[in-house]
C-alpha cells in the first residue's frame, strides 16, 4: 500500500466523506457526477483488503482523474457544498457522499460495496460485460484429411513411413 494514498485518503476524508448508500435511499436533491472509467481515469487501483478499513465488506477504488474529469469534479463538488453528491461510474451509481469542501485533487478514493465492485469490474478492465464465451475467437477448423490412396480403399495395409536416425 502506498503511503501517499494513506496520506491522501486522510486528507480526502476531511473534505469528502465517502459513504456507499442505495440510490433509493438518496435524497431527491442529490447532485450527481458521472465518470467514464476509460476516458476519465488515468490510473485505477483496487484495494481489496486494508488493515485500516473498518468495513471488511467494502472495497476501495483508487483513481487518478484526467484533467477534464478533475475540473468537472471541482465544479460538481463546489456546486454541491453541504449537499449529497452521487458518483456514477460507467452508468452505475457507486457511492453518495456529503460534500463538506471542494474536491480539487486528481486522486480519489471511492469506497464501494463488494457487489458494486463486481458489477463495475468488467468496465474497469475495458471488457464488454455482455459478451459471453461463445463470442470469443474460435480456433480454425483442422484441415480435411488427405484423400485416401487406391491401396487404402482396397483394404491393403498402409505403408509405413521410415525415418533414419543419425
Residue pairs with C-beta under 8 A, 6 or more apart in sequence:
1 47
1 50
5 47
5 62
5 107
5 109
6 52
8 105
8 107
8 109
9 60
9 109
11 105
12 18
12 103
12 105
12 107
12 108
12 109
14 100
14 101
15 100
15 101
15 102
15 103
16 77
16 97
16 99
16 100
16 101
16 103
17 97
17 98
17 100
18 95
18 97
18 109
18 110
18 111
19 95
19 96
19 97
19 98
19 111
20 58
20 94
20 95
20 96
20 111
20 112
20 113
20 116
21 95
21 96
23 86
23 93
23 96
26 84
26 86
26 93
26 96
27 84
29 83
29 84
30 83
30 84
30 85
30 86
30 96
31 76
31 79
31 80
31 83
31 84
31 85
31 86
31 99
32 76
32 85
32 86
32 87
32 88
32 93
33 72
33 73
33 76
33 85
33 86
33 87
33 88
34 88
34 89
34 91
35 41
35 65
35 69
35 87
35 88
35 89
35 90
36 89
36 90
37 44
37 63
37 89
37 90
37 120
37 123
37 124
38 123
38 126
39 66
39 69
40 65
40 66
40 68
40 69
41 63
41 64
41 65
41 66
41 69
42 64
42 65
42 66
42 106
43 62
43 63
43 64
44 61
44 62
44 63
44 124
45 61
45 62
45 63
46 59
46 60
46 61
46 62
46 117
46 124
47 53
47 59
47 60
47 61
47 62
47 109
48 59
49 56
50 60
53 60
55 111
57 113
57 114
58 111
58 112
58 113
58 114
59 111
59 112
59 113
59 114
59 117
60 109
60 110
60 111
60 112
61 89
61 94
61 109
61 110
61 111
61 112
61 117
61 120
61 124
62 107
62 108
62 109
62 110
63 107
63 108
63 110
64 106
64 107
65 73
65 106
65 107
65 108
67 106
70 104
70 105
70 106
73 103
73 104
73 108
74 102
74 103
74 104
76 85
77 85
77 99
77 101
77 102
77 103
77 104
78 102
80 99
81 99
81 100
81 101
81 102
82 98
82 99
82 100
83 98
83 99
84 96
84 97
84 98
84 99
85 96
85 97
85 98
85 99
86 93
86 95
86 96
86 97
87 93
87 94
87 95
87 96
87 97
87 110
88 94
89 110
89 120
89 123
90 120
90 123
90 124
92 116
92 119
92 120
92 123
94 110
94 112
94 116
94 120
95 110
95 111
95 112
112 120
122 128
122 129
123 129
151 158
151 159
152 158
